[in-house]
Each structure stands twice: as structure tokens, then as C-alpha cells.
Amino acid sequence: MTKILVTGAKGQLGSEINKISGQFAEMEFCFTDVAELDITNSEKVAELISEFQPEFLINCAAYTAVDKAETDLAVATLLNATAVGILAEQSSKIGCKIIHVSTDYVFDGNGPKPYKEDDPVDPQSAYGRTKLEGELLCQKYNPQNLIIRTSWLYSAFGNNFVKTMVRLGNERSELGVIADQIGTPTNAADLASAILTIISSVKSGEKSFVPGIYHYSNEGVASWYDFTKAIFDITGINCFVKPIATEDYPSLVQRPAYSVMNKSKIKLIFGLKIPHWRDSLTEYFQKK
């Protein structure tokens, strides 16, 4: 039985992993969130890891309030960086592999083509800087690491763009949505499945555990405007979507203008097949 410790289990990704965990009979899970484990407390983390003896630790915990991170830097740093270092260090002590989830915000967002894992990083926000610091600490303290950067995550759990647009689309006759920020929506259910599939294939000997940074999002490219149009098309919501520019929507944070990621590495090394974002979005609504 492969023991897996999941932190941030009540967030979007952690909840999706929990939802499909029963499909992986060869795995035993310990799901923790803030009530069960304070990941900023090294002693508590060491205690649980020593007791449960996981082979893999999946860290889904993060401070994800992008705007708020600018003024709440201490807490964002604690969760996105310090805690990651603690989890990496304590898991490494028992030879436990760590899978840590990061973000497209580590890049400056000005790239002309999909970002590869070894492209230069240059985060433009407090959120992005704290997440990058977390990546570095993860690599420093546990050599057996997989860092998976993802983007535009949504799920059936928690608050996200899809749920917000559905609510606003049902309340209003017209919505202005940013059309000049380009990326890829990612269904957290797909990422959850990818992570557990990687673990399963490594344990079966089908694939090797190759430490390093990987990119995972759904396939394809979209703007927030395209994404919203698709949400309304699929659900039949009758709301006019008006494309607007980033400058028309003031924000504390400079969000990436372009954050499409190249996923060749994760597909090649772990043999993953990744669905197109629109297909996954359609499936998301079919399952609701």
C-alpha cells in the first residue's frame, strides 16, 4: 500500500484528489488541512510524517489571494514559501518524495511563446514571488521533488472564475471581461488525476520518478473573454460578453499578459494525455 499525505486537502485541488482517491485502491491517503495540520509548524509536520510514514507528500496548500498578497505579504510568505521548506525538509528526512504545486505567476507574462520549465523566471507580484521562493525551498530541502506549475485552476470546490462567471451571467444582461490576457484554463480534476496517475505509474515501475519542475494545464489557449464565452455557450446562459482591455480593469497586481505553458516535458516523461480546456470545461458542467 502506497501511503500518501495530502496537505491543503480542502482547497480546489486537494478536494479533487480526495474525490478520486477511491479509484486508486493501492493507495492509502492521509488528507490534512489547517484543522488537522499546521504546515507552518515544523514540529507538528515532523510528528505527523513520522507517525504516518508517507512515501509521497502532495502539497496543495497555498495562499492564493493574488491581490491580497500585496498587503498581506507576511502570511503569503509563510504559506507559499516557509511552509513549503518545512514540508520538503521533514519529508526528505524519511525519504518521502514531495509533489508541490506552483503557478504560472513565476514568469513575467511577456513571453511570445509557451513557457518551458527552464525559461527565466521573473514574478511581477507578491504572490508570484512567494510561490517562486517556495519552489526554491522545495528544491533545496528535498531532492526527490516534483514541482508542478499550473494555471487558471477551477473546480467544483471552492471559489473560482467559472463559478463567479456563472453567478454574474445569471444576474446581469452584460459583462465586460478581459480579452488581452492569454493563458489556459485548467480543470483541477484533470490535474488531480495526472498527479495520482504519475504516482501510480512510478510505483508500478512503468515510469521513473524524475525530479524537477514540470508544467501542467489543459491543452489549448484562451483569453478570459474566450473562457467566459465558452462558459455561457456550454451552460446556455444568456448574457452578452463584452471584451475589455486590462487597463480598463484596475488591479493592485500586474497579472500575466501571456501565461501559456509548454507541457511537452510532463507528457514525455510520464506519458500523460492532457484534454483540451474546452472539452474539460464541457465535462465539468456535465458532471455538476
LUMRO-178077 format. One record per residue (C-alpha): residue number from 1; residue in three letters; x, y negated, z. Coordinates in Angstrom, 1 decimal, decimal comma, padded with zeros to 4 digits. Layout:
! residues N
@i = NUM	aa = ALA	xx = X	yy = Y	zz = Z;
...
This chain:
! residues 288
@i = 1	aa = MET	xx = 000,0	yy = 000,0	zz = 000,0;
@i = 2	aa = THR	xx = 001,4	yy = -003,4	zz = -001,1;
@i = 3	aa = LYS	xx = 001,0	yy = -005,9	zz = 001,7;
@i = 4	aa = ILE	xx = 000,2	yy = -009,5	zz = 000,5;
@i = 5	aa = LEU	xx = 000,0	yy = -012,6	zz = 002,7;
@i = 6	aa = VAL	xx = -002,1	yy = -015,4	zz = 001,2;
@i = 7	aa = THR	xx = -001,8	yy = -019,0	zz = 002,6;
@i = 8	aa = GLY	xx = -004,3	yy = -021,7	zz = 001,7;
@i = 9	aa = ALA	xx = -006,9	yy = -018,9	zz = 001,3;
@i = 10	aa = LYS	xx = -009,9	yy = -021,3	zz = 001,4;
@i = 11	aa = GLY	xx = -008,8	yy = -023,5	zz = -001,4;
@i = 12	aa = GLN	xx = -009,8	yy = -023,0	zz = -005,1;
@i = 13	aa = LEU	xx = -007,0	yy = -020,5	zz = -006,0;
@i = 14	aa = GLY	xx = -006,9	yy = -018,7	zz = -002,6;
@i = 15	aa = SER	xx = -010,7	yy = -018,2	zz = -002,8;
@i = 16	aa = GLU	xx = -010,5	yy = -016,8	zz = -006,3;
@i = 17	aa = ILE	xx = -007,7	yy = -014,4	zz = -005,2;
@i = 18	aa = ASN	xx = -009,9	yy = -013,3	zz = -002,3;
@i = 19	aa = LYS	xx = -012,9	yy = -012,8	zz = -004,7;
@i = 20	aa = ILE	xx = -011,0	yy = -010,4	zz = -006,9;
@i = 21	aa = SER	xx = -008,8	yy = -008,7	zz = -004,3;
@i = 22	aa = GLY	xx = -011,1	yy = -005,7	zz = -004,1;
@i = 23	aa = GLN	xx = -010,2	yy = -004,8	zz = -007,7;
@i = 24	aa = PHE	xx = -006,6	yy = -004,1	zz = -006,6;
@i = 25	aa = ALA	xx = -007,1	yy = -001,0	zz = -004,4;
@i = 26	aa = GLU	xx = -003,3	yy = -000,6	zz = -004,0;
@i = 27	aa = MET	xx = -003,0	yy = -003,9	zz = -002,2;
@i = 28	aa = GLU	xx = -003,7	yy = -004,9	zz = 001,4;
@i = 29	aa = PHE	xx = -004,3	yy = -008,6	zz = 002,0;
@i = 30	aa = CYS	xx = -004,0	yy = -011,0	zz = 004,9;
@i = 31	aa = PHE	xx = -005,9	yy = -014,2	zz = 004,0;
@i = 32	aa = THR	xx = -005,0	yy = -017,2	zz = 006,1;
@i = 33	aa = ASP	xx = -006,0	yy = -020,9	zz = 006,1;
@i = 34	aa = VAL	xx = -005,3	yy = -023,6	zz = 008,6;
@i = 35	aa = ALA	xx = -007,6	yy = -022,0	zz = 011,2;
@i = 36	aa = GLU	xx = -005,5	yy = -018,7	zz = 011,1;
@i = 37	aa = LEU	xx = -002,0	yy = -020,0	zz = 010,5;
@i = 38	aa = ASP	xx = -000,3	yy = -023,4	zz = 010,8;
@i = 39	aa = ILE	xx = 002,2	yy = -023,2	zz = 007,9;
@i = 40	aa = THR	xx = 004,0	yy = -026,3	zz = 009,3;
@i = 41	aa = ASN	xx = 004,9	yy = -024,3	zz = 012,4;
@i = 42	aa = SER	xx = 008,0	yy = -022,2	zz = 011,8;
@i = 43	aa = GLU	xx = 007,5	yy = -020,0	zz = 014,9;
@i = 44	aa = LYS	xx = 003,8	yy = -019,2	zz = 014,1;
@i = 45	aa = VAL	xx = 004,8	yy = -018,4	zz = 010,5;
@i = 46	aa = ALA	xx = 007,7	yy = -016,2	zz = 011,7;
@i = 47	aa = GLU	xx = 005,3	yy = -014,4	zz = 014,1;
@i = 48	aa = LEU	xx = 002,7	yy = -013,6	zz = 011,6;
@i = 49	aa = ILE	xx = 005,2	yy = -012,5	zz = 008,9;
@i = 50	aa = SER	xx = 007,0	yy = -010,3	zz = 011,5;
@i = 51	aa = GLU	xx = 003,6	yy = -008,7	zz = 012,5;
@i = 52	aa = PHE	xx = 002,1	yy = -008,2	zz = 009,1;
@i = 53	aa = GLN	xx = 005,3	yy = -007,4	zz = 007,2;
@i = 54	aa = PRO	xx = 004,2	yy = -008,6	zz = 003,7;
@i = 55	aa = GLU	xx = 006,0	yy = -007,7	zz = 000,5;
@i = 56	aa = PHE	xx = 004,7	yy = -010,7	zz = -001,2;
@i = 57	aa = LEU	xx = 003,6	yy = -014,1	zz = 000,1;
@i = 58	aa = ILE	xx = 001,3	yy = -016,2	zz = -002,2;
@i = 59	aa = ASN	xx = 001,3	yy = -019,8	zz = -001,2;
@i = 60	aa = CYS	xx = -001,9	yy = -021,5	zz = -002,4;
@i = 61	aa = ALA	xx = -001,8	yy = -024,2	zz = 000,3;
@i = 62	aa = ALA	xx = -001,2	yy = -027,8	zz = -000,8;
@i = 63	aa = TYR	xx = -002,1	yy = -031,4	zz = -000,2;
@i = 64	aa = THR	xx = -003,9	yy = -032,2	zz = -003,5;
@i = 65	aa = ALA	xx = -005,5	yy = -035,6	zz = -002,9;
@i = 66	aa = VAL	xx = -003,4	yy = -037,3	zz = -005,5;
@i = 67	aa = ASP	xx = -004,4	yy = -040,9	zz = -004,8;
@i = 68	aa = LYS	xx = -004,4	yy = -040,5	zz = -001,0;
@i = 69	aa = ALA	xx = -000,9	yy = -039,1	zz = -001,0;
@i = 70	aa = GLU	xx = 000,4	yy = -042,5	zz = -001,9;
@i = 71	aa = THR	xx = -000,6	yy = -043,8	zz = 001,5;
@i = 72	aa = ASP	xx = -000,6	yy = -040,5	zz = 003,4;
@i = 73	aa = LEU	xx = 003,0	yy = -039,6	zz = 002,4;
@i = 74	aa = ALA	xx = 004,0	yy = -038,0	zz = 005,8;
@i = 75	aa = VAL	xx = 001,2	yy = -035,4	zz = 005,7;
@i = 76	aa = ALA	xx = 001,6	yy = -034,8	zz = 001,9;
@i = 77	aa = THR	xx = 005,3	yy = -034,2	zz = 002,5;
@i = 78	aa = LEU	xx = 004,6	yy = -031,9	zz = 005,5;
@i = 79	aa = LEU	xx = 002,2	yy = -029,6	zz = 003,5;
@i = 80	aa = ASN	xx = 003,7	yy = -029,8	zz = 000,0;
@i = 81	aa = ALA	xx = 007,4	yy = -029,7	zz = 001,0;
@i = 82	aa = THR	xx = 008,3	yy = -028,9	zz = 004,6;
@i = 83	aa = ALA	xx = 005,8	yy = -026,1	zz = 004,9;
@i = 84	aa = VAL	xx = 007,0	yy = -024,5	zz = 001,7;
@i = 85	aa = GLY	xx = 010,5	yy = -024,4	zz = 003,0;
@i = 86	aa = ILE	xx = 009,2	yy = -022,8	zz = 006,2;
@i = 87	aa = LEU	xx = 007,3	yy = -020,1	zz = 004,3;
@i = 88	aa = ALA	xx = 010,2	yy = -019,5	zz = 002,0;
@i = 89	aa = GLU	xx = 012,7	yy = -019,2	zz = 004,8;
@i = 90	aa = GLN	xx = 010,7	yy = -016,9	zz = 007,0;
@i = 91	aa = SER	xx = 009,5	yy = -014,7	zz = 004,2;
@i = 92	aa = SER	xx = 013,1	yy = -014,3	zz = 003,0;
@i = 93	aa = LYS	xx = 014,2	yy = -013,0	zz = 006,4;
@i = 94	aa = ILE	xx = 012,3	yy = -009,8	zz = 005,9;
@i = 95	aa = GLY	xx = 013,0	yy = -009,6	zz = 002,1;
@i = 96	aa = CYS	xx = 009,5	yy = -010,7	zz = 001,2;
@i = 97	aa = LYS	xx = 009,0	yy = -012,2	zz = -002,3;
@i = 98	aa = ILE	xx = 007,3	yy = -015,6	zz = -002,5;
@i = 99	aa = ILE	xx = 004,9	yy = -016,8	zz = -005,2;
@i = 100	aa = HIS	xx = 004,5	yy = -020,6	zz = -004,8;
@i = 101	aa = VAL	xx = 002,0	yy = -022,7	zz = -006,9;
@i = 102	aa = SER	xx = 003,2	yy = -026,0	zz = -008,1;
@i = 103	aa = THR	xx = 002,0	yy = -028,7	zz = -010,6;
@i = 104	aa = ASP	xx = 002,4	yy = -030,4	zz = -014,0;
@i = 105	aa = TYR	xx = 002,8	yy = -033,7	zz = -012,0;
@i = 106	aa = VAL	xx = 006,6	yy = -032,9	zz = -011,5;
@i = 107	aa = PHE	xx = 007,0	yy = -034,2	zz = -015,1;
@i = 108	aa = ASP	xx = 006,8	yy = -037,9	zz = -016,2;
@i = 109	aa = GLY	xx = 003,9	yy = -037,2	zz = -018,5;
@i = 110	aa = ASN	xx = 005,5	yy = -038,9	zz = -021,5;
@i = 111	aa = GLY	xx = 006,6	yy = -035,7	zz = -023,4;
@i = 112	aa = PRO	xx = 005,9	yy = -035,3	zz = -027,1;
@i = 113	aa = LYS	xx = 005,6	yy = -031,5	zz = -026,9;
@i = 114	aa = PRO	xx = 004,6	yy = -028,9	zz = -024,4;
@i = 115	aa = TYR	xx = 006,9	yy = -028,9	zz = -021,4;
@i = 116	aa = LYS	xx = 009,2	yy = -026,0	zz = -020,8;
@i = 117	aa = GLU	xx = 010,3	yy = -024,8	zz = -017,4;
@i = 118	aa = ASP	xx = 013,8	yy = -026,3	zz = -017,8;
@i = 119	aa = ASP	xx = 012,7	yy = -029,6	zz = -019,1;
@i = 120	aa = PRO	xx = 013,9	yy = -032,6	zz = -017,0;
@i = 121	aa = VAL	xx = 011,5	yy = -033,4	zz = -014,1;
@i = 122	aa = ASP	xx = 010,6	yy = -037,0	zz = -013,1;
@i = 123	aa = PRO	xx = 007,5	yy = -037,2	zz = -011,0;
@i = 124	aa = GLN	xx = 005,7	yy = -040,5	zz = -011,1;
@i = 125	aa = SER	xx = 003,6	yy = -040,2	zz = -008,0;
@i = 126	aa = ALA	xx = 004,0	yy = -039,3	zz = -004,3;
@i = 127	aa = TYR	xx = 002,0	yy = -036,1	zz = -004,9;
@i = 128	aa = GLY	xx = 004,4	yy = -035,1	zz = -007,8;
@i = 129	aa = ARG	xx = 007,5	yy = -035,9	zz = -005,7;
@i = 130	aa = THR	xx = 006,3	yy = -033,9	zz = -002,7;
@i = 131	aa = LYS	xx = 005,4	yy = -030,9	zz = -004,9;
@i = 132	aa = LEU	xx = 008,9	yy = -031,1	zz = -006,6;
@i = 133	aa = GLU	xx = 010,5	yy = -031,2	zz = -003,2;
@i = 134	aa = GLY	xx = 008,5	yy = -028,1	zz = -002,3;
@i = 135	aa = GLU	xx = 009,8	yy = -026,3	zz = -005,4;
@i = 136	aa = LEU	xx = 013,4	yy = -027,1	zz = -004,4;
@i = 137	aa = LEU	xx = 013,0	yy = -025,9	zz = -000,9;
@i = 138	aa = CYS	xx = 011,3	yy = -022,7	zz = -002,1;
@i = 139	aa = GLN	xx = 014,3	yy = -022,0	zz = -004,3;
@i = 140	aa = LYS	xx = 016,8	yy = -022,9	zz = -001,6;
@i = 141	aa = TYR	xx = 015,4	yy = -020,7	zz = 001,1;
@i = 142	aa = ASN	xx = 014,1	yy = -017,6	zz = -000,7;
@i = 143	aa = PRO	xx = 016,0	yy = -016,4	zz = -003,9;
@i = 144	aa = GLN	xx = 013,1	yy = -014,0	zz = -004,5;
@i = 145	aa = ASN	xx = 010,7	yy = -016,7	zz = -005,7;
@i = 146	aa = LEU	xx = 008,3	yy = -017,2	zz = -008,5;
@i = 147	aa = ILE	xx = 007,2	yy = -020,9	zz = -008,8;
@i = 148	aa = ILE	xx = 004,1	yy = -021,2	zz = -011,0;
@i = 149	aa = ARG	xx = 003,2	yy = -024,7	zz = -012,2;
@i = 150	aa = THR	xx = -000,4	yy = -025,1	zz = -013,3;
@i = 151	aa = SER	xx = -002,7	yy = -028,0	zz = -014,3;
@i = 152	aa = TRP	xx = -006,2	yy = -029,3	zz = -014,2;
@i = 153	aa = LEU	xx = -007,4	yy = -026,5	zz = -012,0;
@i = 154	aa = TYR	xx = -011,1	yy = -025,9	zz = -011,4;
@i = 155	aa = SER	xx = -013,1	yy = -023,0	zz = -009,9;
@i = 156	aa = ALA	xx = -016,4	yy = -022,0	zz = -008,3;
@i = 157	aa = PHE	xx = -015,0	yy = -023,0	zz = -005,0;
@i = 158	aa = GLY	xx = -014,2	yy = -026,5	zz = -003,5;
@i = 159	aa = ASN	xx = -014,4	yy = -029,8	zz = -005,3;
@i = 160	aa = ASN	xx = -013,1	yy = -030,2	zz = -008,8;
@i = 161	aa = PHE	xx = -013,6	yy = -032,1	zz = -012,1;
@i = 162	aa = VAL	xx = -016,1	yy = -029,6	zz = -013,5;
@i = 163	aa = LYS	xx = -018,4	yy = -029,8	zz = -010,6;
@i = 164	aa = THR	xx = -018,1	yy = -033,6	zz = -010,5;
@i = 165	aa = MET	xx = -019,0	yy = -033,9	zz = -014,2;
@i = 166	aa = VAL	xx = -022,0	yy = -031,6	zz = -013,9;
@i = 167	aa = ARG	xx = -023,3	yy = -033,7	zz = -011,0;
@i = 168	aa = LEU	xx = -022,7	yy = -037,0	zz = -012,7;
@i = 169	aa = GLY	xx = -024,1	yy = -035,7	zz = -016,0;
@i = 170	aa = ASN	xx = -027,3	yy = -034,8	zz = -014,3;
@i = 171	aa = GLU	xx = -027,5	yy = -038,1	zz = -012,6;
@i = 172	aa = ARG	xx = -026,7	yy = -040,5	zz = -015,4;
@i = 173	aa = SER	xx = -027,5	yy = -041,0	zz = -019,1;
@i = 174	aa = GLU	xx = -024,0	yy = -042,2	zz = -020,0;
@i = 175	aa = LEU	xx = -020,5	yy = -041,6	zz = -018,6;
@i = 176	aa = GLY	xx = -017,1	yy = -043,1	zz = -019,5;
@i = 177	aa = VAL	xx = -014,3	yy = -040,5	zz = -019,5;
@i = 178	aa = ILE	xx = -010,6	yy = -041,0	zz = -020,1;
@i = 179	aa = ALA	xx = -009,6	yy = -039,9	zz = -023,6;
@i = 180	aa = ASP	xx = -005,9	yy = -040,7	zz = -023,7;
@i = 181	aa = GLN	xx = -004,6	yy = -038,3	zz = -021,0;
@i = 182	aa = ILE	xx = -003,9	yy = -034,9	zz = -022,6;
@i = 183	aa = GLY	xx = -003,4	yy = -031,6	zz = -020,8;
@i = 184	aa = THR	xx = -005,0	yy = -028,2	zz = -020,4;
@i = 185	aa = PRO	xx = -007,9	yy = -027,2	zz = -018,1;
@i = 186	aa = THR	xx = -007,2	yy = -024,1	zz = -016,1;
@i = 187	aa = ASN	xx = -009,8	yy = -021,8	zz = -014,6;
@i = 188	aa = ALA	xx = -008,4	yy = -020,8	zz = -011,2;
@i = 189	aa = ALA	xx = -010,0	yy = -017,3	zz = -011,7;
@i = 190	aa = ASP	xx = -007,6	yy = -016,7	zz = -014,6;
@i = 191	aa = LEU	xx = -004,5	yy = -017,8	zz = -012,5;
@i = 192	aa = ALA	xx = -005,6	yy = -015,6	zz = -009,6;
@i = 193	aa = SER	xx = -005,9	yy = -012,6	zz = -012,0;
@i = 194	aa = ALA	xx = -002,5	yy = -013,5	zz = -013,5;
@i = 195	aa = ILE	xx = -000,8	yy = -013,6	zz = -010,1;
@i = 196	aa = LEU	xx = -002,2	yy = -010,3	zz = -008,9;
@i = 197	aa = THR	xx = -001,5	yy = -008,7	zz = -012,3;
@i = 198	aa = ILE	xx = 002,1	yy = -009,8	zz = -012,0;
@i = 199	aa = ILE	xx = 002,4	yy = -008,2	zz = -008,6;
@i = 200	aa = SER	xx = 000,7	yy = -005,0	zz = -009,7;
@i = 201	aa = SER	xx = 003,0	yy = -004,6	zz = -012,8;
@i = 202	aa = VAL	xx = 006,1	yy = -005,3	zz = -010,7;
@i = 203	aa = LYS	xx = 005,1	yy = -002,7	zz = -008,1;
@i = 204	aa = SER	xx = 004,2	yy = -000,1	zz = -010,7;
@i = 205	aa = GLY	xx = 007,6	yy = -000,6	zz = -012,3;
@i = 206	aa = GLU	xx = 006,1	yy = -001,7	zz = -015,6;
@i = 207	aa = LYS	xx = 007,7	yy = -005,2	zz = -015,2;
@i = 208	aa = SER	xx = 010,7	yy = -006,5	zz = -013,4;
@i = 209	aa = PHE	xx = 010,4	yy = -009,3	zz = -010,8;
@i = 210	aa = VAL	xx = 012,4	yy = -012,1	zz = -012,5;
@i = 211	aa = PRO	xx = 012,7	yy = -015,1	zz = -010,1;
@i = 212	aa = GLY	xx = 012,4	yy = -018,6	zz = -011,3;
@i = 213	aa = ILE	xx = 009,9	yy = -021,3	zz = -012,5;
@i = 214	aa = TYR	xx = 007,0	yy = -020,4	zz = -014,8;
@i = 215	aa = HIS	xx = 004,2	yy = -022,4	zz = -016,4;
@i = 216	aa = TYR	xx = 000,6	yy = -021,2	zz = -016,4;
@i = 217	aa = SER	xx = -002,5	yy = -022,9	zz = -017,7;
@i = 218	aa = ASN	xx = -005,2	yy = -021,8	zz = -020,0;
@i = 219	aa = GLU	xx = -004,4	yy = -022,0	zz = -023,8;
@i = 220	aa = GLY	xx = -005,2	yy = -025,0	zz = -025,9;
@i = 221	aa = VAL	xx = -005,1	yy = -028,7	zz = -025,4;
@i = 222	aa = ALA	xx = -007,8	yy = -031,3	zz = -024,3;
@i = 223	aa = SER	xx = -008,3	yy = -034,8	zz = -023,0;
@i = 224	aa = TRP	xx = -010,6	yy = -035,4	zz = -020,0;
@i = 225	aa = TYR	xx = -013,1	yy = -036,6	zz = -022,6;
@i = 226	aa = ASP	xx = -012,9	yy = -033,4	zz = -024,6;
@i = 227	aa = PHE	xx = -013,2	yy = -031,4	zz = -021,4;
@i = 228	aa = THR	xx = -016,3	yy = -033,3	zz = -020,3;
@i = 229	aa = LYS	xx = -017,9	yy = -032,9	zz = -023,8;
@i = 230	aa = ALA	xx = -017,3	yy = -029,2	zz = -023,6;
@i = 231	aa = ILE	xx = -018,9	yy = -029,0	zz = -020,1;
@i = 232	aa = PHE	xx = -022,0	yy = -030,8	zz = -021,3;
@i = 233	aa = ASP	xx = -022,2	yy = -028,8	zz = -024,5;
@i = 234	aa = ILE	xx = -022,0	yy = -025,5	zz = -022,7;
@i = 235	aa = THR	xx = -024,5	yy = -026,4	zz = -020,0;
@i = 236	aa = GLY	xx = -026,8	yy = -028,3	zz = -022,2;
@i = 237	aa = ILE	xx = -026,6	yy = -031,5	zz = -020,1;
@i = 238	aa = ASN	xx = -028,0	yy = -034,4	zz = -022,0;
@i = 239	aa = CYS	xx = -025,6	yy = -037,2	zz = -021,1;
@i = 240	aa = PHE	xx = -023,7	yy = -039,5	zz = -023,6;
@i = 241	aa = VAL	xx = -019,9	yy = -039,3	zz = -023,1;
@i = 242	aa = LYS	xx = -018,0	yy = -042,5	zz = -024,0;
@i = 243	aa = PRO	xx = -014,2	yy = -042,3	zz = -024,5;
@i = 244	aa = ILE	xx = -012,3	yy = -044,8	zz = -022,4;
@i = 245	aa = ALA	xx = -008,6	yy = -045,7	zz = -022,0;
@i = 246	aa = THR	xx = -006,6	yy = -045,1	zz = -018,9;
@i = 247	aa = GLU	xx = -006,2	yy = -048,8	zz = -018,4;
@i = 248	aa = ASP	xx = -010,0	yy = -049,1	zz = -018,2;
@i = 249	aa = TYR	xx = -010,0	yy = -046,9	zz = -015,1;
@i = 250	aa = PRO	xx = -007,7	yy = -048,4	zz = -012,4;
@i = 251	aa = SER	xx = -006,0	yy = -046,0	zz = -010,2;
@i = 252	aa = LEU	xx = -003,3	yy = -046,0	zz = -007,4;
@i = 253	aa = VAL	xx = -001,4	yy = -043,3	zz = -009,2;
@i = 254	aa = GLN	xx = 000,1	yy = -043,1	zz = -012,7;
@i = 255	aa = ARG	xx = -001,3	yy = -039,9	zz = -014,0;
@i = 256	aa = PRO	xx = 000,5	yy = -038,0	zz = -016,7;
@i = 257	aa = ALA	xx = -000,5	yy = -039,1	zz = -020,2;
@i = 258	aa = TYR	xx = 000,7	yy = -035,8	zz = -021,6;
@i = 259	aa = SER	xx = 001,0	yy = -032,7	zz = -019,4;
@i = 260	aa = VAL	xx = 000,6	yy = -029,7	zz = -021,8;
@i = 261	aa = MET	xx = 002,9	yy = -026,9	zz = -020,7;
@i = 262	aa = ASN	xx = 004,6	yy = -024,2	zz = -022,7;
@i = 263	aa = LYS	xx = 003,6	yy = -020,8	zz = -021,4;
@i = 264	aa = SER	xx = 005,9	yy = -018,6	zz = -023,5;
@i = 265	aa = LYS	xx = 008,1	yy = -017,5	zz = -020,6;
@i = 266	aa = ILE	xx = 005,4	yy = -016,1	zz = -018,4;
@i = 267	aa = LYS	xx = 003,7	yy = -014,4	zz = -021,3;
@i = 268	aa = LEU	xx = 007,0	yy = -012,8	zz = -022,5;
@i = 269	aa = ILE	xx = 008,4	yy = -011,7	zz = -019,1;
@i = 270	aa = PHE	xx = 005,1	yy = -010,5	zz = -017,6;
@i = 271	aa = GLY	xx = 003,1	yy = -009,6	zz = -020,7;
@i = 272	aa = LEU	xx = 000,2	yy = -011,8	zz = -019,8;
@i = 273	aa = LYS	xx = -002,6	yy = -012,6	zz = -022,2;
@i = 274	aa = ILE	xx = -004,0	yy = -016,1	zz = -021,5;
@i = 275	aa = PRO	xx = -007,5	yy = -017,1	zz = -022,5;
@i = 276	aa = HIS	xx = -008,3	yy = -020,4	zz = -024,3;
@i = 277	aa = TRP	xx = -009,6	yy = -023,1	zz = -021,9;
@i = 278	aa = ARG	xx = -013,0	yy = -023,4	zz = -023,7;
@i = 279	aa = ASP	xx = -013,6	yy = -019,6	zz = -023,6;
@i = 280	aa = SER	xx = -012,7	yy = -019,6	zz = -019,9;
@i = 281	aa = LEU	xx = -015,0	yy = -022,6	zz = -019,2;
@i = 282	aa = THR	xx = -017,9	yy = -020,8	zz = -021,0;
@i = 283	aa = GLU	xx = -017,2	yy = -017,7	zz = -018,9;
@i = 284	aa = TYR	xx = -017,1	yy = -019,9	zz = -015,7;
@i = 285	aa = PHE	xx = -020,7	yy = -021,1	zz = -016,4;
@i = 286	aa = GLN	xx = -021,9	yy = -017,6	zz = -017,4;
@i = 287	aa = LYS	xx = -020,8	yy = -016,2	zz = -014,0;
@i = 288	aa = LYS	xx = -022,4	yy = -019,0	zz = -012,0;
